[in-house]
Amino acid sequence: MTNRAVPDAVRRFILTSIPSVPFLEALLLLRSDPSRSWTSAHVAARLYIGNQDALELLQGLQQAGMAERAEDGGFLYRPRSGELAGTVDELARTYTRHLVGITDLIHSRLEKRARQFADAFRWRKEGG
């Protein structure tokens, strides 16, 4: 399934707001149990990543307005607006049906950025 099966609103959201597949997985994990306070240890265990990586994902979700700190120090799924919550809901539905299309879209975005970064450092000969 190509990323063409991904609705336009979801595609735009991915391209502007989802920096990596682990970020997406962390977002969907928090969304799966919005009343739970997720610690980096919980997220690390569920996503098979290190605690520090999990903490960085959680902090990224917080900075993006998709999560907030709980009183116990964990993180809660709390989108900053109803519109954002609706977009994440649509992303979650689409991801269950078009996992490959969404991951391809995220990876193509990362590859494009890597190429742009590399091009910035490419030596260009001037003149002859």
Secondary structure, DSSP 8 states (H G I E B T S, - for coil): --GGGS-HHHHHHHHHH---HHHHHHHHHHHHSTTS-B-HHHHHHHHT--HHHHHHHHHHHHHTTSEEE-TTS-EEE--SSHHHHHHHHHHHHHHHH-HHHHHHHHHHHHHHHHHHHHHHH-------
